[in-house]
C-alpha cells in the first residue's frame, strides 16, 4: 500500500480531485479538466507530470480508449483511507430513518424493510443477512395435534417473534402427550438457542435411551424434528441488485451476471458475509480485496448488527468502486445501529 509520505500534498490534492470527478461522471479525467478544477494554478502539462507519477505508483491508470485517467482499486483505497473524512449522519436524518422501521414487526420483515431502505437510499444493491436460527432464543414452545401424524409447532423467539411449523411425527400424539412435552421443554430450555435446544435434548434422550419413558419417547420424536433448521428460511435479503446495471459498462455486464449467479448459489456471498460479521464496525472491500471473483470491479461496505450484545447478522451495500463512500459508509454504520436498536426494542 502507498503511504502518505510518498505522495506530496499537491499530488494528493490532484488525486482527490480526479477521483471525485470520476465518481461523479464515471468517465476518464484529463489534465485540462483538473487544471480548471484544482486550486494549485498548474498548467495541464504540469498536471500530466503529476499524473504520470501517480500512475507509476499504481494509483491511477489510463484506459486504452482515452487519454484521461481513472483510479485503480489501490487508488480508491488510498482515497478512502487518507483523503476523505467520513462524518456520522446528522441527528435529523437518523430520526428520519428510525421512523421507517416498525419495531412491532417480526424480525424477518424488519430485515426486509432495512434491505429495501438501504437500496433506496444508495441507489445500489443491498444485502442483509437474516438472524441465524441458532442465534434465535427460545422463549416458549407449544405443540398442537393436527390430523394424522402431523403436529403444529408454535415457537416464541426473542421475546416477540412467533414462528409456526408443521412437522410429521412417527405416530399420532394426543393433546396431553404434547402438552407434557411442551411443559418439559419450556421448563428446561427456555432462554437457549434453537440449535442448542435440539443438540442438548437429543443428546440427553439418546444417552438415556434405555430408560426412556413415554414422555421421553414423545420428546425424541416431536422435539427432534421441531427444532431442525428450516431449509426454506432465506439466509439473506437482497434488494436493488438491478441498480448495479445502471453503473455497469459493457465490459462489466458479464461480471454482474456472475454476481447475480452468486446470489442464487449463496455460498460465496455467505462466506464473505460471515467474515464481515466476525469483525466489529464498518468493513470496506474494494474490488479484489474481497477475495471473491463475483465482487471484482465492485465495492462492498458492511457492518454487523447485534441482539442482546451478540452479533447475529450483517448488512451491507454493494456498488461500483466509484460509489460515494463519504455517503455510503455512514449510512451503513447508522443503519446497522438502528437495526440493532429495533431488534432489541
LOMAR-316430 format. One record per residue: x, y, z of N, C-alpha, C, O, CB in turn. Coordinates in steps of 0.02 Angstrom, whole numbers, plus 50000, padded with zeros to 5 digits. Atoms other than C-alpha are relative to their C-alpha. Glycine has a CB too. Layout:
XYZXYZXYZXYZXYZ...
END
This chain:
500424994050000500005000050000500445006250000500955006550034499535000050061499624993850004500615017549958499885004150063499315004950085499805004149937500064995949939500975028350112499925007349983500105009549928500614999050045500104992850010500535046650133500665003549985500685008349947499665003150061499364996650006502385051150144500274999949929500655004349910500514996950047499745000750068502715045449966499675004849952499925006049897499924993049975500384995750045501435057349892499975007150028499775008050086499284997349989500004993149978501605076149903499295002550012498814999549987500365004649950500674997349986500165086749966499665002049935499055001149927500055006150047500294997950064499915093549790499754993949961499214994049932500535003949958500215006150036499865076049714499384996950032498954994349997500584994949999500605002649966498615070649847499385004049981498845001249970500105000150076500564995850020497525085549803499764998549930499164998549916500205007350006500195001650069497565081249619499674993249996499184992349960500635000349954500305006649998497195062949654499295000450027498834997250001500424995250042500674999349970495725067849764499525003249950498955000949943500045004350064500434996850049495035079449630499834995249943499274995249919500335006349973500115004750055495245066049497499484994750020499024993249982500664996649979500465005349979494345052749598499295002850011498804999649993500254996750065500664997049990492925064449648499655001349934499055000149927500065006550040500304998850066492665069249466499794993349968499274992949936500505003749955500165006550029492715050949413499394996950034498974993850000500604995350006500605002649965491445046049548499375003449973498855000249966500065001350076500574996350024490305059549482499804998149929499214997449914500145007550004500155000950071490445056049296500084992949974499754990949926500435004549960499865006750025491115038449277500445000049938500534994749907499374996549986499594999350060492225044849136500735001550018500855004650070499725005549954499304998349988494135045949124500095007650005499755011449971500464997249944499904992949986494775062749187500665002249971501184999049982499985001450077499404997550032496025072849087500335005750038500045008550084499845002349930499614994849965497345085349140499685006949992499735011150038500725000249973500314993450010496405100149065499435001150050499375006550078499745000649927500554999449952494875096649174500275001250070500015005350107499564993549999499704999149933495975095249329500325006850007500295009850061500514994550014499694993349997496895111349286499475005250015499615010350047500365001749935500534995249989495225120249289499654999250067499305003750090499494999549944500395001349940494575112249449500424999550064500154998850118499624993749992499585000349940496085111849567500265006950016500325011149971500584995149990499804993249980496705126949667500755001249994501005006250020499805001250072499274999450000498555124349626500275004349943500885005449940500314993249996499784995750055498625135549470500544996649958501044999849941500255006750026499525003750039499545122149373499754999449928499154999349915500114993050030500175001050070499595120349185499824992749989500014988450028500585002149953500145007050016498905104549104500634995849993500634989950011499604999649936499375003750007500705099649065500284998050068500524992450077500525004149961499755001549932501205100749249499574994750033499824990350067500015006550043500445005049971499675090749300500134993249968500084988150001499265002149991499845006450033500115077449170500614996850032500654990750039500125001149925499415002749967501805075749255499824996850068500074991550085500525005650011500225002849936500975073249424499614993549989499704988650025499565005250039500395005950015499755060849348500454994149979500304988349994499495001549945499535005350019501215051149274500314996950062500404990850066500555002749954499735002649937501955049649449499484995750036499644990350062500235005850046500545003949967500275043849520499894993349964499754988249996499355004150002500095006250038500145031149380500564995150015500454989150019499965001549926499445004549985501875024349417499934996950070500224991550082500665003949996500135002849934501305021649598499424995150000499284991950051499875005650050500565004750004499825011449538499345002850025498884999050038500164993950037500614996949972498515023949599499505001949946498905002249960500185006150040500454998650056497795028549429500264996249939500824993849938499965007749986499815003550061497815020749257499675003449941499195007249949499824992550003500274997050061497455025649078499664994649959499994990149933500565003449959500345004850044496105015848985500265000849929500435006249907499235001150003499714999850067496675011248812499585004249952499825005949898500084993149973500444996350045495195020748737500015007550014499665011349980499294997550006500044993049981495565037548819500685002550025501084998750051499475001150055499404996949974496955049548860499925002050073500425003750105500195006149958500114998449931496155052949028500204994350046500404988950023499285001850011499815005149951496485043349189499404998350044498945002350053500595002650044500505002249952495395033249306500364997150061500934994850054499524994849969499675002949941495775027449484500034992449995499594989349967499635002150065499965007349991496365009749517499684998350067499505002750105500744997549997500265002049935495724999549663500475002450055500235004250109499924992350003499524997549952497315004349754499905007550011499975010150066500734998549978500134992849994496925022549716499385001450041499385006050083499935003149932500604999249960495175020849787500144998550074499895001950119499444995449974499835001649931495895012649943500375005850034500225007550091500434993650003499644994249972497105027249969499525005850011499565009450061500585002149953500494994649996495665039349937499584999350063499475004150100499555000149938500435001249942494565031350071500395000550065500155003350114499664993049996499615000249938495955028950199500335006750018500435008250076500544994749995499584994149987496865045550179499725006749976499945011950001500654998949969500194993750031495935058550077499305002450016499125008049999500064999449926500674997849982494165059150145499904999150076500244995150108499464996249961500205000549930493405061550317499264998250003498835002149983500155006650040500695002449997491845051450349499675002950062499905001850118499974992250000500374997049945490595060950457499384995850016499074993149970499805007349984500615003649983489175052450553499395003649973499405009749961499934999250077500614997050026487415055350490499735005250050499785004250110499474994649987500314995049956486565070950559499434996850040499114992150017499745006049960500525002749956485355067650702499325000149967498924995549976499985003850065500664999550032483875073550599499904994349949499354991649944499935006849965500065005550048484245060650463499934993350035499574988950012500605000049953500075006249961484455046950593499284999050023499014993550019500475000250061500705000649977482735050650663499544998349942499054994649950499785006550033500425001450059482005050250487500054992649981499554989549964500215004549941499915007150014482755033050457499654995650052499354990550036500754998249996500305003949946482145026950625499244999549992498954994350008500165003250068500735000150008480355031550583499784995149945499194993249942499745007049983500175004650054480425019950432500004992750023499804988249985500485000949942499965006849975480685004450541499494999050056499475002950104500724998450025500525001549952479254996850638500244994550047500314988750027499344997849964499745005149954479894987950795499504994550018499694989550047500235003350063500505005149984478254978350812499944994749946499544990049953499335003350011500015005150052478564968650651500444994150019500914994950058500225003049932499545005649989479334951150653500695001549971500755005549925499714993549968499314998650020481224950850632500114999249925500425003649895500474995550037499885000650073481214944150451499715005849961500015008049912499704993549975500304994450036480044958050397500405006550012500465010649967499265001050021499574994249986481134971150483500624999749957500835004849929500195000350075499405000950041482654964050394499855001849927500255005249895500274992850005500194998450069481744965250227499915007549991500105010349939499364996349981500094992850004481254983250263500665003749999500745008649963499575002550058499344996949998483054987750304500354999249933500675003949909500434997050057499685001050064483674980050143499705004649947500075007649907499924992749978500334995550048482394989750041500215007250013500345011049966499244999450005499824993149983482825005850134500715001649978500835006949949499925001150075499304998850020484705004150105500065000649924500425004949899500454994450025499974999750072484455000649921499715006549973499985009649928499634994149969500334993850022483285015449902500445006150015500485010649973499325000750034499604994149980484445027549994500655000549960500905006149949500154999750074499354999950034486015022549899499944999049925500435000049888500444994750028500105001850071485265017749729500484994549979500694994249921500105006149955499565005750014486355002149740499664993750026499094993850048500705001050033500265006249973486114984149790500154999750075500665002350098500314993849964499905000849928485914980049974499914992750018499554989049983499525004550041500075006949976486064963750069499995000250076500415003550108500574995449974500065000549927485524959850247499894992750017499414989649993499425004650028500105007049980485754942750325499454999650051499375004050093500654997050028500535001349951484284935650421500334997050062500774992850055499454995149970499705002949940484704931850603499984992449997499474989449981499625002450063499945007350007485304913950608499554996450049499474998650106500724997850010500445003749954484104901250681500344998050064500034998250117499734993849966499675002249939485424895050803500125005850048500295004750106500664996749983499924994249957485544912750870499335002750025499315007450064500385005649964500664998149976483664914250897499894996650067500004990650075499454998149949500095002549932483234912151081499294997650010498815001249996500185005350052500665002849987481794900851129499715003050064500035002950116500044992350005500354997649941480544908851248499454995150021499354993850081499695006949986500545004749984479104896451236499844995949939499914998249882499375003850026500215004250054478524881951131499334996850017499194995450076500534994549985500645003349991476804874251107499894995149943500034996749885499415005150004500145005050050476314858351016499254998849997498934997650049500384993450016500715001250009474564856250944499904994349950500194994549896499635006449977500105005650046473954839950865499575002149940499085005749947499674994150036500394999050060473334840550686499764993249976499804988350014500425003649945500255006350026472594826950577500584995149988501144997249972499615001049936499525005350011473514810350564500635001250043500575002950101500194999449926499384999449961475364811250616500335006849988500935007249974500504994349982499724993350009475574829950599499895004150064499395003450099499665003649940500024995849940475944842450738500175007149981500655008349945500494997350055499854992850009475864861450735500445002250057500275001450116499345004349997499524997549951477374868950824499975007650000500085010749948500724997449986500024992649993477174886850888500605001950043500645000350102499335002550032499394997849966478854894550934499975007550014499845011449968500634998349958499924993049983479014911051027500755001350009501064998350053499595002050065499284998950002480764917850992500165007350014499805011849994500294997949931499744993249990481734933051052499465004850024499405010449998500305002649935500504995949967480314939951158499365001049960498815000849988500295006750015500604997950035479114944151016499884996349934499324996349909500045007349985500095003450064479414933750859499644993450010499814989550054500674998949965500385006349997478184919650829500094996449933499994999349880499245001350015499895004050060478574905750707499594993550005499624990150056500764998449990500405006150001477404891550658500314994949953500534996749897499275001549978499745005450042478004874850591499534994050005499254992650058500724998050021500385006349999477074859150541500504994349989500874994349939499445000049945499535005650004478044843150572499624993549994499044993050012500464999850061500285006750006477724824850533500354995450050500964995050050500074997349926499735004349948477954812550676499914992749982499564991049934499675001650068500035007250015478154793750683499314997150014499124992149984500524996450040500685002449986476424791450758499575006050020499825011650027500004994650057500454994649980474914801750808500025001050075499994996150113499274998549977499964998449928475034810650977499375003750021499085007549983500635004250016500584996749972473624816451088500205006650033500795007950044499654995650051499874993549970473464833851167500384999550066500825003650079499355003750012499675000649935474014827751340500754998549991501165001550025499674994550042499305001750012475624819951274500395006049975500965007349997500054994349949499654994250028476064835451175500075005650052500585009150052499625002649939499964994949948475684846951322500554998350049500925002850072499335000650037499465002149955476844836751433500695001449969501165003550003499934992650018499364998750034478224838051303500165007449999500745009350011499974997349928499894992850002477994856851287500195002650070500645006750076499385003649975499844997849932478004859151477500724998350018501075002350049499514996750050499315002149985479634849351490500505004649966500985006849998500124992849978499534995850037480504859751356500005007150028500535010050038499825000249925500044993249973479874876351425500335000650068500645005750084499275002350004499704999849933480454871851599500764999349999501105002150041499714994550043499295001649999482184865751550500425003949948501025004449956500094992749988499614997250055482674875251391499825007149981500125009949935499934995749940500164993050016481854892451390500625004350010500965003850061499425002550045499414995749998483204905351353500594997249961501095000649954500215001050071499465003050040484274893451248499865001249926499295002549906500064992450015500094999550072484574894651061499674993749974499714988450005500685001249965500345005850029483574883150949500494994449986500344988549999499635002049936499515005150016485124874150893500234996550064500334990450065500605003049963499775002949937485674871651073499454995650031499604990450060500205005450049500555004149974483944865251124500004993249967499984988050000499315003549988500025006350036483954852150989500614995650017500544989650028499975001249925499395003849986485764847151022499984996850069500114990950077500615004549993500015002549931485564845551211499464994850010499564989750044499915005850049500565004549990483874837151202500144993149969500034988050001499375003049971499885006450033484364823851076500584996350033500574990150038500155001149926499445003349967486004820551164499774996750065499964991050080500565005150015500245002849937485124817951331499534994149988499564989050022499635005450041500475005450014483744807351255500364993749978500204988250001499505002249946499655005950025484944795951164500464996950052500574990950054500415001949938499575002649946486094794551313499614995650048499864990650074500335005850037500415003749952484664788451420499484995749964498944994449991499655004850048500495003550041483824778451283499714993850034499124992250025500304998249934500235006249969483714762551386499455001450052499044997050066500584996450033500484998449948482684771551518499435004549976499095007750016500355003250059500504995550027481524780851401499304998050025499104992250021500025000049924500715001149985479754782651466499595003249944499875005549894499805003050070500434997550054478274788451364500145007349984500145009349926499274999150018499864992950011478684807051389500635000849959500655004649911500065003650067499374999350035480474804851332499944997649928500255000449883500554996150036500125002450068479894794851181499675005449958499865006549900499574993650001500344994550035478744809151133500495005749984500495008449929499425002750042499524994650010480124821951157500494998449943500645002749902500395001350064499515001950050481344812351049499705000549930500035002749883500254992950013500334999850065480084811050907499805007049980499965009449926499394995450001500294993650016479234827950915500525005650000500595009249951499435001750048499534994549994480584839750976500604999249954500885004149930500245000750072499435001150045481954831650873499875002949931500345005349898500164992749994500194997250065481014837150717499845007550005500005011349960499414996349971500254993149994480284853550782500565005149999500475010649975499615000750064499464995149994481974861650814500524999349945501075002149951500324999450067499555000150057482794857250649499995006749966499485010249967499814994449951499974993750037483384872150548499554999449939499544994249906500745001649979500454999950057482124876850415500395001649938500635007249929499435005050011499604999150060482984874550248499715005249953500065007949911500084993549963500314995250044481724886150165500075007150025499905011849989499274998349991499904993349974482144900950276500575003449963501125000549961500144999850076499474996850037483154913450173500585001950045500485003850103499745006249963499404998249962484944916650230500115007550000500395010350048500614996549973499924992850004484924934650173499475002949954499174999349914500715001949977500494996550042483804947550091500385005049956500765009149981499465003650043499674995650048484404956549934499485004749971498935002649955500374996049944500454995250032483624972349865500425004349952500995005949966499635004450053499694995150045484044983349717500594997549959500985001549934500225005750038499415002250038485294971949630499975002349928500495002949895500064992350003500054997550068484614978149463500295007149994500455009349939499275000149977499704993350003485274995449512500714999849974500955004649944499995003250069499315000550021487024989149476500075000549925500595002649900500314993550025499964999750073486614987949292500085007249976500405008549925499374996949968499944993050019486475006949287500725002450001500905007049965499585004350046499304997949994488315008249336500464996049955501044997949945500224999350072499575004650036488954994249227500095002149927499615003549892499724992950003499864999250070489814997349062499964993349966499884988249999500695003249989500035006450037489794984248925500504994850025500374988850023500105001249926499485004649978491404976848994499854996750066500174991850084500665003750004500155002749934490614973449164499354996050003499174993450056499965005650050500645003649999488964965349112500114992750019499714989950056499665000449931499865007049985489734948049121500164999150074499964994150104500574997349957499855000449928490404951549296499365000450041499284996950091500495005750020500634999449964488674956849353499604993549994499284991450042499595006049974500355006450008487944940949281500294994950049499924990850077500054997549927499675004549952489224931449386499775001550071499654996950110500775000649995500224998149933488704941249540499294997650012499144995050065500045007650009500685002249992486864937649511499964992450008499544989950046499575002349941499975007249991487284919249492500224998250071499964993550101500484996849949499765001349931488214920149658499445001250050499404997750100500605004550016500574998949955486654927449740499554993950001499294992050053499605006249977500425005950003485704912349679500334994050035499994990350070499854998249927499655005749972487034899849733500165000950074500254996050110500624998749962499944998249929487294908849901500694998850030500905002850072499494996250039499425002149962488914900349951500525005450006500755006950061500314993849969499484994849998490154914049903499765005950042500155008750082500195002349930500274994349963489024927649973500024998750075500235003050114499285001749977500045001549929488784918850139500694999650032500785001850088499624993550011499325000249973490634915350162500265007050013500555008450066500464996249952499764993249992491034933650135499635003650056499955007050097499925003949935500394996649948489624939950247500164997250069500175000950118499254999449986499795002949936490124927750384500645003250025500715004750084500094992349994499374996749981491864935350382499875007150024500195009550070500495000049941500164993249979491104952650393499705000250070499845004750109499515003249950500335000149935490054947750544500494998850056500375000850113499454994750001499505001349948491614942150637500405006250017500815006050063500464994549978499624993949989492294959950628499545005450030498955005750015500315002649935500384994649968491744974750733500005006149954500515007749924500315001750069500044993750036491144990550646499974999049924499884993549900500595004250016500074999950072491114995250462500614996849967501184998249986499915007249974499485003150041492114984550340499905002149928499345002449903500004992350008500034997950070492534990050163500464995649959501054994949974500205007549993499625004050048493084978650022499945003249932499385004349907499744992549999499994996850066493604986749858500264995049949500834992849952500435006450002499805004450053493634975549706500264993350025499924989850062500535003249959499715006549986494784960649725500184999050074500374993550094500614998949959499855000749928495054964149911499554994850034499754991850083499925006750035500465004849969493544953149949500254992949993500084988650033499315000749969499765006850012494434938049879499514995749962499634989749952500164996750065500515003750037492874932949781499915003149931499795009149925499334999950039500024997450068492834934549593499355003649985499345008349945500094994249951500654996850013490984939149596500005007450017499605011149990499464996450039499994993149978491444955649680500555004149966500655009949984500085000350074499504996150037492854960749562499665005949965499115005149938500384995549948500264993850029492574978649500499415002950039499095007550016499794998949928500524997449957491324981349641500285001450069500824999050087499404995150005499824998849930491424987949819499444997650045498854997950027500165007550013500485002449950490574980749972500145003450066500695003050093500044992250007499954996649935490264990950130499524996550047498924996250034499835007649994500425003949954489624980750278500095002350072500575005750089500174992749994499954999149927489284982050464499564994850033499024993250007499775007350021500415004949965488644969050588499465003450041499525009250059500444995550045500504997549953487074971150692499944994950057500114989150049499315001249966499975004049939486784964450867499314999250032498885003650025500485003250050500585001149957485424957050976500274997850068500644992950073499514994649970499775001349931485724957251164500764999750004501044995450038499704993550026499274999549997487544962051134500384995049958500994995349955500214999250069499685005150041487894947451017499885001549926499325003049906499744993050017500074999050072488234949550831499614994149970499814988449977500695000749966500445005250028486844939950742499925000449925499654995949894499325000350033500074999250072486924946550565500415005849975500755009250014499275001049981499614994750031487704958750444499595003049944499204999549911500694997449974500334996750055487044971550322500535003749959501075005249984499465004950025499504996750041487914979850177499715002849936499135001549918500554995349983500174997050064487874989450014500524997749949501124997949963499975007850004499575002250054488584982749851499925005049942499365006349920499844992749977500044995250055489014995249715500655000349962501114996549976499815006950027499394999350039490315000849591500565002850044500435005750096499895004649939499454997249961492045005449653499975007650002500275010750046500674997749971500064992649999491595023449610499395002350040499095007450024499965002749929500564997949958490235024049743500195006150043500785007550052499784994250046499894994249956490045039349855500144997550071499684996950111499385005049999499815003049937491005032250003499825004450060499625002050112500744998450001500144995549945490765047750110499264999950020499085001650076500205007249982500715000649986488885044950098499824992950022499444992050069499595002049939500205006949989488775025950096500254997450067499884994050103500254995549944499715002749938489935022050243499605002150061499414997850101500735002350008500404998349940488985032350374499294997349996498994996050048499985007650008500675002850006487325026050304499994992750024499544990750061499755000449928499965007049979487845007850328500104999650075499784995650109500574996449962499875000149928488525011450501499375001850039499204998450087500575004950017500604997849964486965020850556499444994849995499084993650044499755006749974500535004850009485785007850483500114993850042499634990950069499944998149926499865005849958486664993650573499835001450073499584997050108500744997949994500164998149931486465002950738499245000550010498984998450062500345006750018500734999549994484635006650703499684993150000499224991850039499725004149942500285006850002484284988450658500124996550067499684993050092500324995949942499875002949934485124982950819499515002750052499254998950093500725001550022500454996949951484074995250918499294997549992498964996150042500025007549994500685002350012482454989750836499914992850023499404991150054499825000749925500055007049981482794971250862500074999050076499844994050102500544995949964499955000349928483214974651044499445003650036499435003950097500675002750023500544995849972481654985351068499564995950047499094998550076499585003249944
END
